[in-house]
Amino acid sequence: MNGQYIERIEIEALWNGRKHICWDLQPGVNILSGVNGVGKSTILNRVIMHLLDIDKEVRRNDGVHLTIFPHEAKSVDFEVIRSFDRPMLSSDLMNKVTETQLQTELDLHIYHLQRKWLDYQVNLSNRMVELFTSQDPEAAAKVQELAGEKAHFQDIIDDLFIDTGKTIKRDQNEIYFDSYGETISAYKLSSGEKQMLIILLTVLVQNKRPFVLFMDEPEVSLHVEWQQRLIDLLIDLNPNVQIILTTHSPAVIMNGWSDRVTDVEDIEV
């Protein structure tokens, strides 16, 4: 992986001073396991809050220390995906959007990703135009490769949703689906379909830039076959993503990722 990533996580006084954590990460896939209540989500949340503070240039003694590559970097690009599709009860959240179909937190996540999807397509078109007007002898091949990235994402979604008869409508700027002849919005998907769409779209719109993806038990709404394919699909869409996730599911690591698993007990000092 080229670019920035987190090399090491150290957390002091994680639970009232009783546990310290030292976790050496790999640039690619990092999976944290452990029984319920051992602190997997707590570790992720502490790191995420620390990164949010860094991004806002807030400095506080939160007991979290990160080693980032390159070492001179002062921040790191990251995204966070939660698992649970809770009702969107906050009036503040509801007042921030005008889309009446939004009912849950996953809906709100999709709403924001739709904007990024539009930006992604505009950027893709601009890059194609630049190539067409350049003197690059390989411009045509590069344009075809760029166009193929978007189509590849759409093919993946169609393949995943084939059992429920849904396919992405490719003549729409926003993401809509054909479902047995009826056009439906992404907000009408099942919780598992929304979750998978959010995860894959979050990775795609990074345009293969290096970034860190935090996922807390992403398998919760996904059936076993999707769990098995999840990590491979993410790396396929962006080989430069550093994945840091917690999981209970053996299926998530089934496709050759067992050597990337760390048990919470193994990083307690």
C-alpha positions in Angstrom: 0.0 0.0 0.0 1.3 3.4 -1.0 0.5 6.5 1.0 -0.7 7.0 4.6 -1.9 4.4 7.0 -1.8 3.7 10.7 1.2 1.6 11.9 0.5 1.2 15.6 -2.3 1.9 18.1 -1.5 2.4 21.7 -4.3 3.1 24.3 -3.5 3.8 27.9 -6.0 3.4 30.8 -8.6 1.9 28.4 -10.9 0.7 31.2 -10.3 2.7 34.4 -6.6 2.0 34.2 -6.9 -1.7 34.2 -6.0 -2.4 30.6 -3.5 -1.0 28.1 -3.6 -1.8 24.4 -0.7 -2.0 22.0 -1.7 -3.1 18.5 0.7 -3.2 15.6 -1.2 -2.9 12.3 -0.6 -4.0 8.7 -1.1 -1.6 5.8 -3.9 -3.7 4.4 -6.3 -5.8 6.5 -6.6 -5.8 10.3 -9.3 -7.7 12.1 -10.0 -7.5 15.8 -11.8 -10.4 17.5 -12.9 -11.3 21.0 -15.9 -12.3 23.0 -18.8 -9.9 23.7 -17.8 -7.2 26.2 -14.1 -7.6 25.9 -13.8 -4.1 24.3 -13.5 -4.4 20.5 -15.9 -1.6 19.8 -14.4 0.5 22.6 -11.0 0.3 21.1 -12.3 1.3 17.6 -14.3 4.2 19.1 -11.4 5.6 21.1 -9.2 5.6 18.0 -11.9 7.2 15.9 -12.6 9.9 18.4 -8.8 10.6 18.6 -8.7 11.0 14.8 -11.7 13.3 14.9 -9.8 15.5 17.4 -6.7 15.6 15.3 -8.8 16.6 12.3 -10.3 19.5 14.3 -6.8 20.4 15.7 -8.0 19.6 19.2 -5.3 18.4 21.5 -6.4 16.5 24.6 -4.9 13.8 26.8 -7.2 11.0 25.8 -4.6 8.2 26.3 -4.6 7.3 22.6 -1.3 7.3 20.7 -1.1 6.5 17.0 2.0 5.9 14.8 1.1 6.9 11.3 3.0 6.4 8.0 4.5 8.5 6.7 5.8 9.6 10.1 5.6 13.3 9.3 1.9 13.1 8.6 -0.3 15.1 11.0 -3.6 13.5 10.1 -5.0 10.5 8.3 -8.0 10.2 5.9 -10.6 7.8 7.2 -14.2 6.7 7.0 -16.4 4.9 9.6 -19.1 2.4 8.9 -21.4 1.3 11.7 -23.6 -1.8 11.6 -26.9 -1.1 13.2 -29.8 0.4 11.3 -31.4 2.5 14.1 -34.3 4.8 13.6 -33.3 8.4 12.9 -34.9 10.0 15.9 -32.8 13.1 16.2 -34.8 16.2 15.1 -31.4 17.9 14.3 -30.6 15.2 11.8 -34.0 15.3 10.3 -33.8 19.0 9.8 -30.5 18.8 7.9 -32.0 16.9 5.0 -35.0 17.4 2.8 -35.3 13.8 1.5 -38.7 12.5 3.0 -37.7 8.8 2.4 -35.0 9.0 5.1 -36.1 6.9 8.1 -33.0 5.3 9.6 -29.3 6.1 10.1 -28.4 3.9 7.1 -30.7 6.0 5.0 -28.9 9.1 6.1 -25.6 7.5 5.2 -26.9 6.6 1.8 -28.2 10.2 1.4 -24.7 11.6 1.9 -23.1 8.9 -0.3 -25.4 9.8 -3.1 -23.8 13.3 -3.2 -20.4 11.7 -3.2 -21.5 9.4 -6.0 -22.4 12.4 -8.1 -19.1 14.0 -7.4 -17.3 10.8 -8.3 -19.0 10.7 -11.7 -18.2 14.3 -12.4 -14.6 13.8 -11.5 -14.5 10.6 -13.6 -15.9 12.6 -16.6 -13.4 15.4 -16.1 -10.5 12.9 -16.0 -11.7 11.3 -19.3 -11.9 14.7 -21.0 -8.4 15.5 -19.9 -7.1 12.3 -21.3 -9.0 12.7 -24.6 -7.5 16.2 -25.1 -4.0 15.1 -24.0 -1.2 13.9 -26.2 -0.9 10.7 -24.4 -0.7 7.8 -26.9 -2.4 5.5 -24.4 -5.3 7.9 -23.7 -7.9 5.7 -25.3 -6.9 2.7 -23.2 -6.8 4.8 -20.0 -10.3 6.2 -20.7 -11.6 2.7 -21.2 -10.0 1.7 -17.9 -11.6 4.6 -16.1 -15.0 3.9 -17.5 -14.6 0.3 -16.5 -14.2 1.2 -12.8 -17.7 2.5 -12.5 -19.1 -0.3 -14.6 -17.2 -2.8 -12.4 -18.8 -1.4 -9.2 -22.3 -1.6 -10.8 -21.6 -5.2 -11.9 -20.6 -6.2 -8.4 -23.8 -4.7 -6.9 -26.0 -6.5 -9.6 -24.3 -9.8 -8.8 -24.8 -9.4 -5.1 -28.4 -8.4 -5.4 -29.3 -11.0 -8.1 -31.3 -13.2 -5.7 -33.7 -10.4 -4.9 -34.1 -9.3 -8.6 -32.5 -5.9 -8.2 -30.2 -4.3 -10.7 -28.7 -0.8 -10.7 -30.3 1.5 -13.3 -27.3 2.7 -15.3 -29.1 5.6 -17.0 -29.6 7.5 -13.7 -27.1 9.9 -12.1 -28.2 8.9 -8.6 -28.4 5.3 -7.6 -31.8 3.7 -8.3 -32.7 0.1 -8.9 -34.8 -1.9 -11.2 -36.8 -4.4 -9.2 -38.9 -6.7 -11.3 -39.8 -3.8 -13.7 -40.3 -1.2 -10.9 -37.9 1.7 -10.3 -37.0 1.9 -6.6 -34.7 4.2 -4.6 -31.8 2.9 -2.5 -33.8 3.7 0.6 -36.2 0.9 -0.3 -33.5 -1.8 0.0 -33.3 -4.2 2.9 -31.0 -3.4 5.8 -28.4 -5.9 4.5 -28.5 -4.5 1.0 -28.2 -0.9 2.3 -25.2 -2.0 4.4 -23.4 -3.6 1.5 -24.1 -0.7 -0.8 -22.8 1.8 1.8 -19.6 -0.2 2.4 -18.8 -0.7 -1.3 -19.7 2.8 -2.3 -17.7 4.4 0.5 -14.6 2.6 -0.8 -15.3 3.3 -4.5 -15.7 7.1 -4.2 -12.2 7.4 -2.8 -10.9 6.9 -6.4 -8.3 4.4 -5.2 -6.7 6.9 -2.9 -5.1 5.6 0.3 -7.5 5.9 3.3 -8.4 4.0 6.5 -11.8 2.3 6.7 -13.1 1.5 10.2 -15.9 -1.0 10.4 -17.5 -2.2 13.6 -19.1 -5.7 13.1 -20.0 -5.1 9.4 -21.4 -8.6 9.1 -24.4 -8.0 11.3 -26.9 -7.4 8.5 -25.1 -9.5 5.8 -25.8 -13.1 4.9 -22.9 -15.6 5.0 -21.9 -15.5 1.3 -21.6 -11.6 1.5 -19.5 -11.9 4.7 -17.1 -14.3 2.9 -16.7 -11.9 -0.1 -16.6 -8.6 1.8 -12.9 -8.0 2.3 -12.0 -9.3 -1.2 -14.5 -6.9 -2.8 -13.2 -3.9 -0.9 -9.6 -4.6 -1.9 -10.8 -5.1 -5.5 -12.4 -1.7 -5.6 -9.5 0.1 -3.8 -6.2 -1.8 -3.3 -5.0 1.2 -1.2 -7.5 0.9 1.6 -6.4 0.0 5.1 -9.2 -2.0 6.7 -9.6 -2.0 10.5 -12.6 -3.9 11.6 -14.1 -5.8 14.5 -16.0 -9.0 13.9 -17.7 -12.0 15.6 -18.1 -13.9 12.3 -15.8 -16.7 11.1 -17.2 -16.2 7.6 -15.5 -12.7 7.3 -12.1 -14.3 7.5 -12.9 -17.5 5.6 -11.3 -16.4 2.3 -7.7 -16.4 3.5 -7.7 -13.7 6.1 -7.2 -15.7 9.3 -3.6 -14.5 9.6 -4.9 -10.9 9.8 -6.9 -11.6 13.0 -5.8 -10.2 16.4 -7.6 -11.2 19.6 -8.0 -8.4 22.1 -6.3 -10.5 24.8 -3.2 -10.7 22.6 -2.7 -7.0 22.6 -3.3 -6.3 26.3 -0.2 -5.2 28.2 
